[in-house]
Structure formats: structure tokens, C-alpha cells
Amino acid sequence: MRPSQNALDLLHAIADELQGDGPLTVGTMFRSPGLRTGPKIVAFLGSGDCLILKLPKVRADEIIAAGAAAPVTMGKRTMREWIEVPAAADPAATARQWTALTCEALEYVRSLPG
């Protein structure tokens, strides 16, 4: 399922808001719209208007344990640093949560070597 226009608009708004934290480009990742810094993937939209983000494993586990996200499974493999955050019923709440988590993901991805 393709992301909704609302999710796509929010992804672009997040990219615009976080440009000061480092260059972010909107492009296609895994056939979905997403954000990258240089060659590194930060986040992308999953099916059902979920935002999929790369975070440190400990932080990802915390968010999953709190019930705010689910682990990401690709094929048979669960990705240890990736979480899937669904859109909230309230668009403003979704914007706040997705922006804050994308900021964390950007900081983390920028800290990784190579």
C-alpha cells in the first residue's frame, strides 16, 4: 500500500524542519519515499502510513517496549536498529512524534562510520 498524501506531506515538512541539523534529501528507499543524509538512509514511509526509522538498538527497544513502535522485519529477518512508528489518530501528535524521532535518527545515522 502506498503512503497517503498526508504522510508524504509530513515527510517533506520534517525534511524542511530538520535541514539545519544536517543535509537531508527526500528520495526513494526500498520503493518508498524516505529521507537520507548523504548515502545513508535515515527514515522512510512504510505501508499503512508508518514511519520506519534507524535508531540505536537500545533506544529502538525502549520505544518498542513502550508500545509506541514495532520492530521491522524484512523477509524472515528482524532488523535490530529499525522501528516502525504508526501515524497517530491526531495529525499534530503524529507530526511531533515523527519529527522528534527523525531528529534522533538523523543524529544517530550521522554518527555512524562510512
Backbone as numpy.savetxt, mean C-alpha at the origin, in Angstrom:
# Nx Ny Nz CAx CAy CAz Cx Cy Cz
-10.85 -8.35 -10.15 -11.69 -7.16 -10.15 -10.80 -5.92 -10.15
-11.13 -5.00 -10.99 -10.37 -3.76 -11.10 -10.72 -2.83 -9.93
-9.75 -2.03 -9.49 -10.05 -1.08 -8.41 -11.07 -0.03 -8.87
-11.82 0.48 -7.93 -12.80 1.52 -8.25 -12.09 2.83 -8.57
-12.82 3.73 -9.18 -12.28 5.06 -9.47 -11.93 5.78 -8.17
-12.73 5.57 -7.11 -12.44 6.20 -5.81 -11.09 5.74 -5.28
-10.81 4.43 -5.36 -9.53 3.92 -4.87 -8.38 4.46 -5.71
-8.58 4.53 -7.01 -7.55 5.06 -7.90 -7.29 6.54 -7.63
-8.36 7.30 -7.44 -8.21 8.73 -7.10 -7.47 8.90 -5.79
-7.78 8.05 -4.81 -7.11 8.12 -3.51 -5.62 7.79 -3.66
-5.28 6.80 -4.47 -3.89 6.46 -4.69 -3.12 7.65 -5.27
-3.72 8.34 -6.23 -3.08 9.53 -6.81 -2.96 10.65 -5.77
-3.96 10.82 -4.93 -3.91 11.86 -3.89 -2.81 11.55 -2.88
-2.66 10.28 -2.53 -1.59 9.88 -1.60 -0.23 10.17 -2.23
-0.07 9.83 -3.50 1.20 10.11 -4.19 1.51 11.59 -4.17
0.50 12.42 -4.44 0.70 13.87 -4.43 1.09 14.36 -3.04
0.40 13.84 -2.02 0.66 14.29 -0.64 2.05 13.89 -0.16
2.52 12.73 -0.57 3.80 12.22 -0.05 5.01 12.55 -0.93
4.83 13.33 -1.98 5.95 13.67 -2.86 7.11 14.30 -2.10
6.81 15.07 -1.06 7.86 15.72 -0.29 8.72 14.74 0.50
8.20 13.52 0.74 8.94 12.51 1.48 9.87 11.69 0.59
9.84 11.93 -0.66 10.67 11.20 -1.61 9.91 11.00 -2.89
10.60 10.88 -4.00 9.89 10.78 -5.27 9.03 9.52 -5.33
7.78 9.70 -5.65 6.83 8.60 -5.83 6.25 8.71 -7.22
6.16 7.60 -7.90 5.52 7.59 -9.20 4.35 6.61 -9.16
3.31 6.96 -9.89 2.17 6.06 -10.02 2.37 5.30 -11.32
2.26 4.00 -11.23 2.43 3.16 -12.41 1.70 1.85 -12.21
2.06 0.87 -13.00 1.41 -0.43 -12.92 2.35 -1.43 -12.27
1.82 -2.11 -11.26 2.54 -3.17 -10.57 1.64 -4.39 -10.53
2.13 -5.51 -11.02 1.32 -6.73 -11.01 -0.05 -6.49 -11.66
-0.05 -5.74 -12.73 -1.25 -5.40 -13.50 -2.25 -4.55 -12.72
-1.78 -3.87 -11.68 -2.63 -2.99 -10.88 -1.95 -1.64 -10.71
-2.72 -0.58 -10.51 -2.12 0.73 -10.25 -1.39 0.70 -8.91
-0.22 1.31 -8.87 0.54 1.30 -7.63 1.53 2.44 -7.56
2.28 2.45 -6.46 3.27 3.49 -6.19 4.64 2.84 -6.09
5.61 3.54 -6.65 7.00 3.08 -6.50 7.90 4.28 -6.29
9.01 4.00 -5.65 10.06 5.00 -5.51 11.27 4.42 -6.21
11.68 5.06 -7.28 12.71 4.47 -8.13 12.19 3.14 -8.65
13.00 2.09 -8.58 12.54 0.79 -9.07 11.77 -0.03 -8.02
11.66 0.48 -6.81 11.08 -0.30 -5.70 9.59 -0.05 -5.54
8.84 -1.13 -5.40 7.40 -1.05 -5.19 7.12 -0.72 -3.73
6.25 0.26 -3.50 5.85 0.69 -2.16 4.47 0.13 -1.84
3.53 0.29 -2.76 2.15 -0.12 -2.54 1.43 -0.24 -3.87
0.36 -1.02 -3.89 -0.47 -1.10 -5.08 -1.88 -1.49 -4.68
-2.81 -1.23 -5.58 -4.21 -1.55 -5.31 -4.49 -3.00 -5.65
-5.13 -3.68 -4.71 -5.54 -5.06 -4.95 -7.01 -5.12 -5.30
-7.49 -6.30 -5.52 -8.90 -6.44 -5.86 -9.78 -6.07 -4.67
-10.97 -5.61 -4.97 -11.89 -5.24 -3.91 -11.50 -3.98 -3.18
-10.75 -3.11 -3.83 -10.33 -1.84 -3.23 -9.55 -2.03 -1.93
-8.56 -2.88 -1.98 -7.60 -3.04 -0.89 -6.30 -2.39 -1.31
-5.59 -1.83 -0.34 -4.25 -1.29 -0.59 -3.26 -2.32 -0.07
-2.34 -2.73 -0.92 -1.32 -3.70 -0.55 -0.02 -2.94 -0.38
0.60 -3.10 0.81 1.78 -2.31 1.18 2.91 -3.21 1.67
4.14 -2.73 1.50 5.32 -3.42 2.03 5.77 -2.70 3.29
5.80 -3.45 4.40 6.22 -2.92 5.69 7.15 -3.92 6.36
7.93 -3.48 7.36 8.75 -4.45 8.09 7.85 -5.55 8.66
8.36 -6.78 8.69 7.56 -7.92 9.12 6.93 -7.70 10.48
7.66 -7.16 11.45 7.12 -6.94 12.79 5.94 -5.98 12.73
6.06 -4.90 11.98 4.97 -3.93 11.86 3.78 -4.54 11.11
4.05 -5.29 10.05 2.98 -5.96 9.31 2.22 -6.91 10.23
2.94 -7.67 11.03 2.30 -8.60 11.97 1.44 -7.86 13.00
1.90 -6.70 13.46 1.12 -5.90 14.42 -0.21 -5.47 13.81
-0.17 -4.99 12.59 -1.38 -4.49 11.93 -2.35 -5.64 11.66
-1.81 -6.78 11.27 -2.65 -7.97 11.04 -3.28 -8.42 12.36
-2.48 -8.46 13.44 -2.99 -8.88 14.75 -4.08 -7.94 15.25
-3.99 -6.66 14.90 -5.00 -5.68 15.31 -6.28 -5.80 14.49
-6.26 -6.63 13.46 -7.45 -6.82 12.63 -7.64 -5.76 11.56
-6.63 -4.93 11.33 -6.75 -3.86 10.35 -6.27 -4.26 8.96
-5.70 -5.46 8.84 -5.17 -5.90 7.55 -5.13 -7.42 7.54
-4.86 -7.94 6.36 -4.68 -9.38 6.18 -3.34 -9.62 5.51
-2.77 -10.80 5.71 -1.53 -11.11 5.00 -1.80 -11.26 3.51
-0.78 -11.06 2.71 -0.90 -11.20 1.26 -0.33 -12.55 0.85
-1.12 -13.30 0.10 -0.68 -14.59 -0.42 -0.66 -14.52 -1.93
0.47 -14.89 -2.50 0.61 -14.94 -3.96 0.88 -16.40 -4.31
-0.06 -16.99 -5.01 0.03 -18.42 -5.27 -0.15 -19.15 -3.96
0.83 -19.95 -3.58 0.78 -20.68 -2.31 1.64 -20.03 -1.24
2.30 -18.93 -1.59 3.28 -18.31 -0.70 2.70 -17.08 -0.02
2.79 -17.04 1.31 2.39 -15.84 2.05 3.61 -14.92 2.10
3.40 -13.69 1.67 4.49 -12.71 1.60 4.67 -12.09 2.98
5.84 -12.25 3.58 6.03 -11.88 4.99 6.05 -10.38 5.26
6.31 -9.55 4.28 6.38 -8.10 4.51 5.25 -7.34 3.83
4.27 -8.03 3.32 3.19 -7.39 2.59 1.86 -7.60 3.30
1.07 -6.53 3.39 -0.25 -6.62 3.99 -1.28 -6.04 3.03
-2.52 -6.46 3.23 -3.64 -5.99 2.42 -4.62 -5.27 3.34
-4.80 -3.98 3.10 -5.64 -3.14 3.95 -6.91 -2.78 3.18
-8.07 -3.25 3.66 -9.31 -2.93 2.94 -9.71 -1.48 3.13
-10.48 -0.99 2.19 -11.05 0.35 2.33 -12.08 0.31 3.45
-12.13 1.37 4.23 -13.13 1.49 5.30 -14.45 1.97 4.69
-15.52 1.84 5.46 -16.83 2.33 4.99 -16.81 3.85 4.82
-16.02 4.53 5.64 -15.90 5.99 5.60 -14.71 6.37 4.72
-14.94 7.04 3.60 -13.84 7.41 2.71 -12.75 8.26 3.39
-13.14 9.14 4.31 -12.13 9.97 5.01 -11.25 9.09 5.89
-11.83 8.10 6.53 -11.05 7.18 7.37 -10.09 6.36 6.50
-10.56 5.95 5.34 -9.70 5.21 4.41 -8.52 6.08 3.99
-8.79 7.32 3.65 -7.73 8.23 3.23 -6.69 8.41 4.32
-7.14 8.60 5.55 -6.18 8.79 6.67 -5.34 7.53 6.88
-6.00 6.38 6.92 -5.28 5.13 7.18 -4.33 4.79 6.04
-4.81 4.86 4.82 -3.95 4.51 3.68 -2.79 5.47 3.55
-3.00 6.75 3.80 -1.91 7.72 3.69 -0.85 7.46 4.75
-1.27 7.24 5.99 -0.32 6.98 7.07 0.48 5.71 6.81
-0.18 4.65 6.37 0.52 3.40 6.11 1.42 3.49 4.89
1.00 4.24 3.88 1.85 4.42 2.71 3.10 5.21 3.08
2.97 6.18 3.97 4.12 6.93 4.45 5.11 5.99 5.15
4.59 5.11 6.01 5.45 4.11 6.66 6.11 3.20 5.63
5.34 2.75 4.65 5.87 1.86 3.63 6.95 2.55 2.80
6.73 3.82 2.47 7.73 4.57 1.71 9.03 4.68 2.49
8.94 5.03 3.76 10.15 5.11 4.59 10.88 3.77 4.64
10.11 2.69 4.80 10.72 1.37 4.88 11.38 0.98 3.56
10.67 1.11 2.47 11.21 0.70 1.17 12.45 1.53 0.81
12.42 2.81 1.13 13.59 3.66 0.86 14.80 3.24 1.69
14.57 2.61 2.85 15.68 2.20 3.72 16.33 0.90 3.27
15.69 0.17 2.36 16.21 -1.12 1.93 17.36 -0.95 0.95
18.36 -1.80 1.05 19.48 -1.70 0.11 19.04 -2.08 -1.31
19.78 -1.50 -2.27 19.63 -1.82 -3.67 18.28 -1.66 -4.17
